[in-house]
Amino acid sequence: MQWLEATVAQHREHRTRVIAAVGKLTSTIASRGRAQAVTELGEALTQERRLRQDLDRQADHVEEADNALAADAKARAEKQGVIAAGEKAGKKLTLALRSRLADAISARTLLPSWFVTVLGAAPPAPRTQQGMDTATQVLLYRVTYDVTDSVVALGDKPVGRTGRRAEWYAQLSKDLRHW
């Protein structure tokens, strides 16, 4: 909404200029001063009109955004129990995956090639926590999106460039570059 606030501020500024130019025009008697005041008034009116039109166009978007936010808040309130259960299940799954991974690394179990290729056989000692976090997120991503590729850790890049999966894929791809 910063763009709206900026436009409102600019509109207010140009309305002030219009008023100042009208005041100057009404109080100026000399023809040279009046010509300059008329020019200033014309410029100020043009800018004010343009900004008012921008505000009118943006008002529709603001109303749409407000309606979407209200609908989202209502849906979240109605589904709060489901959301909380999903978050709890996600934490439980993450903990289970991390625990199984730690056990596998401790037992020196042969890890899948997709895992070793991008993360190594074990996280490096100075960055163990970060390595375990990244590995756990990769496992969670694979489980969540049923990635079964035996070579590529994250599977195929998600179609489309938006959405939770695409964002998660991009973040994991970035995180995997450190290994």
C-alpha positions as CSV (number, residue, x, y, z in Angstrom):
1,M,0.0,0.0,0.0
2,Q,3.0,2.3,0.0
3,W,2.3,3.2,-3.6
4,L,-1.1,4.4,-2.6
5,E,0.2,6.4,0.3
6,A,2.8,8.0,-2.0
7,T,0.2,8.9,-4.6
8,V,-2.1,10.4,-1.9
9,A,0.8,12.5,-0.6
10,Q,1.7,13.7,-4.1
11,H,-1.9,14.5,-4.8
12,R,-2.1,16.6,-1.5
13,E,1.0,18.4,-2.5
14,H,-0.3,19.3,-5.9
15,R,-3.6,20.5,-4.5
16,T,-1.7,22.8,-2.2
17,R,0.2,24.1,-5.3
18,V,-3.1,24.7,-7.1
19,I,-4.5,26.7,-4.2
20,A,-1.2,28.6,-3.9
21,A,-1.3,29.4,-7.7
22,V,-4.9,30.5,-7.5
23,G,-4.0,32.8,-4.5
24,K,-1.1,34.2,-6.5
25,L,-3.2,34.7,-9.5
26,T,-6.0,36.6,-7.7
27,S,-3.5,38.8,-5.8
28,T,-1.3,39.7,-8.8
29,I,-2.1,42.7,-10.9
30,A,1.0,43.0,-13.1
31,S,0.5,41.2,-16.5
32,R,3.9,39.5,-16.3
33,G,3.2,38.1,-12.8
34,R,-0.3,37.0,-13.9
35,A,1.2,35.2,-16.9
36,Q,3.6,33.3,-14.6
37,A,0.8,32.6,-12.1
38,V,-1.5,31.3,-15.0
39,T,1.4,29.0,-16.1
40,E,1.9,27.7,-12.6
41,L,-1.8,27.1,-12.1
42,G,-2.0,25.2,-15.4
43,E,0.9,23.0,-14.5
44,A,-0.4,22.3,-11.0
45,L,-3.9,21.6,-12.3
46,T,-2.5,19.1,-14.9
47,Q,-0.5,17.3,-12.2
48,E,-3.4,17.3,-9.7
49,R,-5.8,15.9,-12.4
50,R,-3.3,13.1,-13.4
51,L,-2.8,12.1,-9.7
52,R,-6.5,12.2,-9.0
53,Q,-7.0,9.8,-12.0
54,D,-4.3,7.5,-10.6
55,L,-6.0,7.5,-7.2
56,D,-9.3,6.6,-8.8
57,R,-7.7,3.7,-10.7
58,Q,-5.9,2.5,-7.5
59,A,-9.1,2.7,-5.4
60,D,-10.5,-0.3,-7.3
61,H,-7.3,-2.3,-6.5
62,V,-7.4,-1.2,-2.9
63,E,-11.0,-2.3,-2.6
64,E,-10.1,-5.7,-4.2
65,A,-7.1,-6.1,-1.9
66,D,-9.2,-5.2,1.2
67,N,-11.9,-7.8,0.1
68,A,-9.2,-10.5,-0.4
69,L,-7.7,-9.8,3.0
70,A,-11.1,-9.9,4.7
71,A,-11.9,-13.2,2.9
72,D,-8.5,-14.6,3.9
73,A,-8.9,-13.6,7.5
74,K,-12.4,-15.2,7.6
75,A,-11.1,-18.4,6.0
76,R,-8.1,-18.5,8.5
77,A,-10.5,-18.0,11.4
78,E,-12.8,-20.8,10.1
79,K,-9.9,-23.2,9.4
80,Q,-7.7,-22.3,12.4
81,G,-8.1,-25.8,13.9
82,V,-7.0,-27.4,10.6
83,I,-4.2,-25.0,10.2
84,A,-2.9,-25.6,13.7
85,A,-3.2,-29.4,13.2
86,G,-1.3,-29.1,9.9
87,E,1.5,-27.0,11.5
88,K,1.8,-29.5,14.4
89,A,2.0,-32.4,11.9
90,G,4.6,-30.6,9.9
91,K,6.8,-30.0,13.0
92,K,6.3,-33.7,14.0
93,L,7.3,-34.9,10.5
94,T,10.3,-32.5,10.4
95,L,11.5,-33.8,13.8
96,A,11.1,-37.5,12.7
97,L,13.0,-36.9,9.4
98,R,15.8,-35.1,11.2
99,S,16.0,-37.9,13.8
100,R,16.1,-40.6,11.2
101,L,18.7,-38.7,9.2
102,A,20.9,-38.2,12.3
103,D,20.6,-41.9,13.1
104,A,21.5,-42.9,9.5
105,I,24.6,-40.6,9.6
106,S,25.6,-41.9,13.0
107,A,25.3,-45.5,11.8
108,R,27.2,-44.6,8.7
109,T,24.4,-46.0,6.6
110,L,24.8,-45.8,2.9
111,L,22.7,-42.7,1.8
112,P,21.0,-42.4,-1.6
113,S,23.1,-41.0,-4.4
114,W,20.8,-37.9,-4.8
115,F,21.6,-37.1,-1.1
116,V,25.3,-37.6,-1.2
117,T,25.6,-35.7,-4.5
118,V,24.3,-32.5,-3.1
119,L,24.9,-32.8,0.6
120,G,27.8,-35.2,1.0
121,A,27.9,-38.3,3.3
122,A,27.7,-36.1,6.4
123,P,27.4,-32.4,7.2
124,P,30.8,-30.6,7.6
125,A,31.8,-30.2,11.2
126,P,31.9,-26.4,11.4
127,R,28.4,-26.2,9.9
128,T,26.7,-29.3,11.2
129,Q,23.5,-27.5,12.3
130,Q,23.1,-25.7,9.0
131,G,23.8,-28.9,7.1
132,M,21.3,-30.9,9.1
133,D,18.7,-28.2,8.6
134,T,19.2,-28.1,4.8
135,A,19.2,-31.9,4.6
136,T,16.0,-32.1,6.6
137,Q,14.3,-29.5,4.4
138,V,15.3,-31.4,1.3
139,L,13.9,-34.6,2.8
140,L,10.7,-32.8,3.8
141,Y,10.4,-31.3,0.3
142,R,10.8,-34.8,-1.3
143,V,8.2,-36.3,1.0
144,T,5.7,-33.4,0.6
145,Y,5.9,-33.4,-3.2
146,D,6.4,-37.1,-3.7
147,V,9.8,-36.6,-5.4
148,T,11.1,-40.1,-6.3
149,D,14.0,-39.1,-8.6
150,S,17.0,-41.3,-7.7
151,V,19.5,-38.8,-9.0
152,V,18.3,-35.3,-8.7
153,A,17.6,-34.2,-5.1
154,L,14.7,-31.9,-5.7
155,G,13.4,-33.5,-8.9
156,D,12.1,-31.5,-11.8
157,K,11.8,-27.7,-11.3
158,P,8.1,-26.9,-10.6
159,V,6.1,-25.6,-13.5
160,G,5.2,-21.9,-13.0
161,R,7.3,-19.4,-11.0
162,T,4.9,-18.7,-8.2
163,G,3.4,-20.6,-5.4
164,R,4.7,-22.2,-2.2
165,R,6.4,-25.1,-4.0
166,A,8.2,-22.9,-6.5
167,E,9.4,-20.6,-3.6
168,W,10.5,-23.6,-1.6
169,Y,12.3,-25.1,-4.6
170,A,14.2,-21.9,-5.2
171,Q,15.2,-21.5,-1.6
172,L,16.4,-25.1,-1.4
173,S,18.3,-24.8,-4.7
174,K,20.0,-21.7,-3.2
175,D,20.8,-23.5,0.1
176,L,22.2,-26.5,-1.8
177,R,24.8,-24.4,-3.6
178,H,26.6,-23.9,-0.3
179,W,27.3,-27.7,-0.1
